[in-house]
Amino acid sequence: MKVFVAGASGAIGRPLMRQLVAAGHEVTGMTRRAERAEEIRAAGAQAAVCDVFDAAALEAAVREAAPEVVVHMLTAIPERIDWKAADSLAPTNRLRKEGTANLIAAARAAGARRMVAESVAFLYAQQGEWVKDEEAELAFGAPPPFGDAVDALADLERQVLGTEGMEGIVLRFANFYGPGTMFAAAGSQAEEARRRRLPVVGKGTGRFSFIHVEDAAAAVVAAVAGDATGVYNIADDDPAPMREWVPAYAEALGAKPPRRVPVWLARLVAGPAIAANAIELRGTSNTKAKRELGWQPRYPSWRQGFREALG
């Protein structure tokens, strides 16, 4: 099967290229940075250097690849995010709105029958059950910068699932860890943990879900090969409160135990949105994905994954 992957040079893109090629697919990976093209070729895929906002060049690239399936993994999230800045996610929000529209138009022009798109599993409304399934309400109206991010994700999902004549499946991913992520041994979160700047806030009750990038890539491969449509959470089996995963993460890194800080101080230093996540974030259920996609995470818990990825 011919597969076109937009956003092929990100943390999940690298293992995805490798896994798709290993599964026997003919893959073209798209990146906007010429220096990343060799990484794509090294994985056994063809490389297309293109900016998703250049609609004509994008259509030409997708037409040349002639894919049956287009995978949308486009983001522009920096290694370090200023969570107190209202516009810190603006570039990715634009990709999820305008970039999605351009990619869908190019996919249709090229005759693709299916699109698999990346979304986010940690932006459910912070109320009710502590672990959310795909039917749960998203956190519309959340404090900046998350409110705009939710609006952009909802727009992406509507476009992908509502395009006439094309099968659409949306994968809502939990927090990535593993090589190339913020939680990698050389990532920004690891640096914060080593400097004891990744504390447990308040009672640390916010539930966080994680997924190793290899398991995330495997879910995309399953979605490419299958015929399921709709929305699926992609997370491991173990949503956990902050008070559990932060000390375990520090231990896996060989760092000192984290500090504990009051909620008011977290609001002052990191902003209200991050402080709210620390005590109110909801985890996500992967039951539907395991049942309907035929997918199982290699790392069923971040507890094992942190030790193996960071030890």
C-alpha positions as CSV (number, residue, x, y, z in Angstrom):
1,M,0.0,0.0,0.0
2,K,1.2,3.5,-0.8
3,V,1.2,5.8,2.2
4,F,2.0,9.5,2.4
5,V,3.1,10.8,5.9
6,A,2.9,14.6,6.4
7,G,5.1,15.5,9.4
8,A,7.4,12.5,9.0
9,S,10.4,14.0,10.9
10,G,8.9,14.4,14.3
11,A,9.5,12.2,17.4
12,I,6.7,9.8,16.3
13,G,7.5,10.2,12.6
14,R,10.9,8.5,12.8
15,P,9.6,5.2,14.3
16,L,6.5,5.4,12.1
17,M,8.6,5.5,8.9
18,R,10.5,2.5,10.0
19,Q,7.4,0.5,11.1
20,L,5.5,1.3,7.9
21,V,8.3,0.2,5.7
22,A,8.8,-3.0,7.8
23,A,5.1,-3.7,7.3
24,G,5.7,-3.7,3.5
25,H,4.1,-0.3,2.7
26,E,5.5,2.0,0.0
27,V,6.0,5.2,2.0
28,T,6.7,8.9,1.2
29,G,7.5,11.1,4.2
30,M,7.0,14.8,4.0
31,T,9.0,17.4,5.9
32,R,9.4,21.1,5.4
33,R,13.1,21.0,6.4
34,A,15.5,19.8,3.7
35,E,18.0,18.7,6.3
36,R,15.5,16.2,7.6
37,A,14.9,14.5,4.3
38,E,17.9,12.2,4.7
39,E,16.5,10.8,8.0
40,I,13.4,9.8,6.1
41,R,15.4,8.1,3.3
42,A,17.5,6.3,5.9
43,A,14.2,4.7,7.2
44,G,13.6,3.3,3.7
45,A,11.0,5.8,2.6
46,Q,10.9,8.4,-0.2
47,A,11.2,12.0,1.0
48,A,9.2,15.0,-0.1
49,V,10.3,18.5,1.0
50,C,7.3,20.7,1.1
51,D,5.5,23.4,3.2
52,V,1.9,22.4,3.9
53,F,0.9,26.1,3.5
54,D,2.1,26.1,-0.1
55,A,-1.1,24.4,-1.5
56,A,0.2,24.0,-5.0
57,A,3.5,22.4,-4.0
58,L,1.7,20.2,-1.5
59,E,-0.8,19.0,-4.1
60,A,2.0,18.2,-6.5
61,A,3.9,16.2,-3.8
62,V,0.9,14.2,-2.8
63,R,-0.1,13.5,-6.5
64,E,3.5,12.3,-7.2
65,A,3.3,9.9,-4.3
66,A,-0.2,8.7,-5.4
67,P,-1.1,7.3,-1.9
68,E,-4.1,5.3,-0.9
69,V,-3.7,6.6,2.7
70,V,-2.5,10.0,3.9
71,V,-1.2,10.3,7.5
72,H,-1.4,13.7,9.1
73,M,1.2,14.2,11.9
74,L,1.9,17.9,11.4
75,T,2.8,19.9,14.5
76,A,5.0,22.8,15.4
77,I,5.4,22.4,19.1
78,P,8.7,23.7,20.4
79,E,11.0,21.7,22.8
80,R,10.2,24.3,25.4
81,I,6.8,25.9,25.8
82,D,6.0,29.1,27.6
83,W,2.7,27.9,29.1
84,K,1.9,31.4,30.4
85,A,1.9,32.9,26.9
86,A,-1.6,32.8,25.3
87,D,-0.1,32.3,21.8
88,S,2.5,29.6,22.6
89,L,0.6,27.0,20.6
90,A,-0.4,29.3,17.8
91,P,1.8,27.8,15.0
92,T,0.5,24.3,15.7
93,N,-3.1,25.6,16.0
94,R,-2.7,27.1,12.5
95,L,-1.4,23.7,11.2
96,R,-4.4,21.9,12.6
97,K,-6.8,24.3,10.9
98,E,-5.3,25.6,7.7
99,G,-2.8,22.9,7.3
100,T,-5.4,20.2,7.6
101,A,-7.6,21.8,5.0
102,N,-4.7,22.0,2.5
103,L,-3.7,18.4,3.2
104,I,-7.2,17.1,2.7
105,A,-7.6,19.0,-0.5
106,A,-4.3,17.5,-1.8
107,A,-5.2,14.0,-0.6
108,R,-8.5,14.3,-2.5
109,A,-6.8,15.6,-5.6
110,A,-4.4,12.6,-5.5
111,G,-7.3,10.1,-5.1
112,A,-6.4,9.0,-1.6
113,R,-9.2,7.0,0.0
114,R,-8.3,7.3,3.7
115,M,-6.7,9.8,6.2
116,V,-5.2,9.0,9.6
117,A,-4.8,12.2,11.8
118,E,-3.0,13.0,15.0
119,S,-5.0,14.6,17.8
120,V,-4.5,14.9,21.6
121,A,-5.9,12.8,24.4
122,F,-5.1,15.1,27.4
123,L,-7.6,17.9,26.6
124,Y,-10.8,16.4,28.0
125,A,-12.9,18.6,30.3
126,Q,-11.6,18.5,33.8
127,Q,-14.7,17.3,35.5
128,G,-16.5,14.0,36.2
129,E,-14.8,10.7,35.8
130,W,-11.0,10.6,36.3
131,V,-10.5,8.5,33.2
132,K,-12.2,9.5,30.0
133,D,-13.3,7.6,26.9
134,E,-13.7,9.0,23.4
135,E,-17.3,10.2,24.1
136,A,-16.2,12.6,26.8
137,E,-16.5,16.3,26.3
138,L,-13.4,18.3,25.3
139,A,-12.1,21.2,27.5
140,F,-13.7,24.0,25.5
141,G,-13.1,27.3,27.1
142,A,-10.0,26.1,29.0
143,P,-7.5,28.8,30.2
144,P,-4.9,29.9,27.6
145,P,-3.2,28.5,25.8
146,F,-5.3,25.3,26.0
147,G,-8.7,26.8,25.0
148,D,-7.4,27.8,21.5
149,A,-5.7,24.4,21.2
150,V,-8.9,22.6,21.9
151,D,-10.7,24.7,19.3
152,A,-8.0,23.9,16.7
153,L,-8.1,20.1,17.5
154,A,-11.9,20.1,17.2
155,D,-11.6,21.8,13.9
156,L,-9.1,19.2,12.7
157,E,-11.2,16.3,13.8
158,R,-14.3,17.8,12.1
159,Q,-12.5,18.2,8.8
160,V,-10.9,14.7,8.9
161,L,-14.1,12.9,9.9
162,G,-16.4,14.9,7.8
163,T,-14.7,14.9,4.3
164,E,-17.1,13.4,1.8
165,G,-15.6,10.4,-0.1
166,M,-12.7,9.8,2.3
167,E,-12.5,7.5,5.3
168,G,-11.3,9.4,8.4
169,I,-9.8,8.2,11.6
170,V,-8.4,10.4,14.4
171,L,-5.9,9.1,17.0
172,R,-5.9,11.1,20.2
173,F,-2.4,10.5,21.6
174,A,-1.5,10.7,25.3
175,N,1.8,12.3,26.4
176,F,4.7,10.9,24.3
177,Y,7.8,9.6,25.9
178,G,10.8,7.9,24.5
179,P,13.5,9.0,22.0
180,G,13.1,12.5,20.6
181,T,10.4,13.6,23.1
182,M,10.4,16.1,25.9
183,F,10.5,13.2,28.3
184,A,13.6,11.6,26.7
185,A,16.8,11.5,28.8
186,A,18.0,14.6,26.9
187,G,14.6,16.3,26.7
188,S,13.4,19.4,28.4
189,Q,11.3,17.6,31.0
190,A,14.3,15.5,32.0
191,E,16.4,18.6,32.4
192,E,13.6,20.2,34.6
193,A,13.4,17.0,36.7
194,R,17.2,17.0,37.2
195,R,17.1,20.6,38.3
196,R,14.1,19.7,40.6
197,R,11.9,22.1,38.7
198,L,9.3,19.4,37.9
199,P,7.5,19.3,41.3
200,V,4.4,17.6,42.6
201,V,1.8,20.3,42.8
202,G,-0.6,20.3,45.7
203,K,-2.0,16.8,46.3
204,G,-0.8,15.8,42.8
205,T,-4.2,14.4,41.9
206,G,-4.2,15.2,38.2
207,R,-4.3,12.0,36.1
208,F,-1.7,11.8,33.3
209,S,-1.7,9.2,30.5
210,F,1.4,8.3,28.6
211,I,2.4,6.4,25.4
212,H,5.8,5.4,24.2
213,V,6.5,6.7,20.7
214,E,7.1,3.1,19.4
215,D,3.6,2.2,20.6
216,A,2.1,5.3,19.2
217,A,3.7,4.5,15.8
218,A,2.3,1.0,16.0
219,A,-1.2,2.4,16.5
220,V,-0.8,4.5,13.4
221,V,0.3,1.4,11.4
222,A,-2.8,-0.4,12.6
223,A,-5.0,2.5,11.6
224,V,-3.4,2.7,8.2
225,A,-3.9,-1.0,7.5
226,G,-7.4,-1.2,8.9
227,D,-10.8,0.1,8.0
228,A,-11.9,1.6,11.3
229,T,-13.1,5.2,11.3
230,G,-13.9,7.7,14.1
231,V,-11.9,8.8,17.2
232,Y,-9.6,6.6,19.3
233,N,-7.6,7.3,22.4
234,I,-4.0,6.0,22.1
235,A,-2.5,5.6,25.6
236,D,-1.1,2.9,27.8
237,D,-3.1,1.0,30.3
238,D,-2.1,3.0,33.4
239,P,-3.4,6.6,33.8
240,A,-1.7,7.8,37.0
241,P,-1.8,10.8,39.3
242,M,1.0,13.3,39.2
243,R,2.1,12.3,42.7
244,E,3.0,8.8,41.4
245,W,4.6,9.4,38.0
246,V,6.7,12.5,38.8
247,P,8.8,10.7,41.5
248,A,9.0,7.6,39.3
249,Y,10.3,9.7,36.4
250,A,12.9,11.4,38.5
251,E,14.0,8.0,39.9
252,A,14.3,6.5,36.4
253,L,16.5,9.5,35.4
254,G,18.7,9.1,38.5
255,A,17.6,12.5,39.7
256,K,16.8,13.7,43.2
257,P,13.2,13.3,44.4
258,P,10.9,16.1,43.3
259,R,9.9,18.9,45.5
260,R,6.3,19.5,46.5
261,V,4.8,23.0,45.9
262,P,1.5,24.5,46.8
263,V,-1.0,25.2,44.0
264,W,-0.8,29.0,44.5
265,L,2.9,28.9,43.8
266,A,2.4,26.8,40.7
267,R,-0.1,29.3,39.4
268,L,2.3,32.1,39.9
269,V,5.3,30.4,38.3
270,A,3.8,28.2,35.6
271,G,0.4,29.8,35.0
272,P,-3.1,28.8,35.9
273,A,-3.5,26.2,33.1
274,I,-0.5,24.1,34.2
275,A,-1.5,24.4,37.9
276,A,-5.0,23.2,37.0
277,N,-3.6,20.2,35.1
278,A,-1.5,19.2,38.1
279,I,-4.6,18.7,40.2
280,E,-7.5,18.3,37.7
281,L,-6.2,16.7,34.5
282,R,-8.1,13.6,33.4
283,G,-6.5,10.4,32.1
284,T,-7.7,8.5,29.1
285,S,-9.0,5.0,28.4
286,N,-7.5,2.9,25.6
287,T,-10.2,0.2,25.7
288,K,-11.8,1.1,22.3
289,A,-8.4,1.2,20.5
290,K,-7.4,-2.2,21.8
291,R,-10.7,-3.7,21.0
292,E,-11.3,-2.2,17.5
293,L,-7.8,-1.5,16.1
294,G,-6.3,-4.8,17.1
295,W,-3.5,-2.8,18.8
296,Q,-1.7,-3.5,22.1
297,P,1.0,-1.3,23.6
298,R,4.3,-3.0,24.0
299,Y,4.7,-0.9,27.2
300,P,1.4,-1.4,29.0
301,S,2.5,1.0,31.7
302,W,4.8,4.1,31.8
303,R,6.3,2.5,35.0
304,Q,8.0,-0.2,32.9
305,G,8.5,2.2,29.9
306,F,10.3,4.9,32.0
307,R,12.7,2.4,33.4
308,E,13.6,0.9,30.0
309,A,13.6,4.1,28.1
310,L,15.6,6.1,30.6
311,G,17.6,3.6,32.6
